[in-house]
């Protein structure tokens, strides 16, 4: 019923969703520990600020590179779609478009989430 490329795309998206849900569930195992066993060491605020100052520019550079690459790819595929003469060519281009859009949303979403975490931790 589905084409081979579409099935691979569905498998890839579902695999990423499964991986993401597994990563989210890692924190639930920590909650099962006895809170009395946890004796945190004191962390100097300057250590945290130093780390954030080093990480924030790298995250911004990677985010900007991802946005530029996704914009260029969307422009190229959009131009191919507009210039495509036959319906077969347009159908092939539409098959390429869905995984690309998923990737763009993942890149934008992940790095926006990291930026939000960095900005919230700066305010604390």
C-alpha positions as CSV (number, residue, x, y, z in Angstrom):
1,X,0.0,0.0,0.0
2,X,2.8,2.4,0.9
3,X,5.9,3.0,-1.2
4,X,9.3,1.9,0.0
5,X,10.6,5.4,0.6
6,X,7.5,6.4,2.5
7,X,7.7,3.4,4.7
8,X,11.4,4.1,5.5
9,X,10.4,7.7,6.3
10,X,7.7,6.5,8.7
11,X,10.1,4.1,10.3
12,X,12.7,6.8,10.7
13,X,10.2,9.2,12.3
14,X,8.9,6.5,14.6
15,X,12.4,5.5,15.6
16,X,13.2,9.2,16.5
17,X,10.0,9.5,18.5
18,X,10.9,6.2,20.3
19,X,14.4,7.5,21.1
20,X,13.1,10.8,22.3
21,X,10.5,9.1,24.6
22,X,13.2,6.9,26.0
23,X,15.4,9.9,26.7
24,X,12.5,11.6,28.5
25,X,12.0,8.5,30.7
26,X,15.5,8.5,32.0
27,X,14.5,11.0,34.7
28,X,11.8,8.8,36.1
29,X,14.4,6.3,37.4
30,X,16.1,9.0,39.4
31,X,12.9,9.8,41.2
32,X,12.8,6.2,42.6
33,X,15.9,6.9,44.7
34,X,15.7,7.7,48.4
35,X,16.0,11.5,48.8
36,X,17.9,11.1,52.1
37,X,20.8,9.4,50.2
38,X,21.4,12.5,48.1
39,X,24.1,14.8,49.6
40,X,24.9,17.4,47.0
41,X,28.2,19.2,47.0
42,X,28.3,22.9,46.9
43,X,28.5,24.4,43.4
44,X,30.0,27.8,42.9
45,X,27.8,30.1,40.8
46,X,30.8,31.2,38.8
47,X,31.3,27.6,37.5
48,X,27.8,27.5,36.2
49,X,28.1,30.9,34.6
50,X,31.5,30.0,33.0
51,X,29.9,26.9,31.5
52,X,26.9,28.7,30.1
53,X,29.2,31.4,28.6
54,X,31.1,28.7,26.8
55,X,28.1,26.6,25.7
56,X,25.8,29.4,24.6
57,X,27.8,30.7,21.6
58,X,28.4,27.1,20.3
59,X,24.7,26.3,20.5
60,X,23.9,29.5,18.6
61,X,26.5,28.8,15.9
62,X,25.1,25.2,15.4
63,X,21.6,26.5,15.3
64,X,22.4,29.2,12.7
65,X,24.2,26.6,10.6
66,X,21.2,24.3,10.8
67,X,18.8,27.1,9.8
68,X,20.9,28.2,6.9
69,X,21.3,24.6,5.6
70,X,17.5,23.9,6.0
71,X,16.7,27.2,4.2
72,X,19.0,26.4,1.3
73,X,17.6,22.9,1.0
74,X,14.0,24.1,1.1
75,X,14.8,26.7,-1.5
76,X,16.4,24.1,-3.8
77,X,13.6,21.6,-3.5
78,X,11.0,24.4,-3.9
79,X,12.7,25.6,-7.1
80,X,12.8,22.0,-8.4
81,X,9.1,21.7,-7.6
82,X,8.3,24.9,-9.5
83,X,10.4,24.0,-12.4
84,X,9.3,20.3,-12.5
85,X,7.4,19.7,-15.7
86,X,5.8,16.3,-15.2
87,X,3.6,15.1,-12.4
88,X,6.1,12.3,-11.7
89,X,8.8,14.7,-11.0
90,X,6.6,16.7,-8.7
91,X,5.5,13.6,-6.8
92,X,9.1,12.6,-6.3
93,X,9.9,16.1,-5.0
94,X,7.0,15.9,-2.6
95,X,8.3,12.6,-1.2
96,X,11.6,14.4,-0.4
97,X,9.9,17.4,1.2
98,X,8.3,15.6,4.2
99,X,11.5,14.3,5.7
100,X,13.2,17.6,5.1
101,X,10.5,19.5,6.8
102,X,10.6,17.1,9.8
103,X,14.3,17.6,10.0
104,X,13.9,21.4,9.9
105,X,11.3,21.4,12.7
106,X,13.6,19.1,14.8
107,X,16.6,21.3,14.3
108,X,14.7,24.4,15.1
109,X,12.8,22.8,18.0
110,X,15.8,21.2,19.7
111,X,18.0,24.3,19.6
112,X,15.2,26.6,20.6
113,X,14.6,24.3,23.6
114,X,18.3,24.4,24.5
115,X,18.3,28.2,24.1
116,X,15.3,28.4,26.5
117,X,17.0,26.2,29.0
118,X,20.2,28.4,28.9
119,X,18.2,31.6,29.2
120,X,16.2,30.2,32.2
121,X,19.3,29.0,33.9
122,X,20.9,32.4,33.4
123,X,18.0,34.0,35.3
124,X,18.3,31.8,38.3
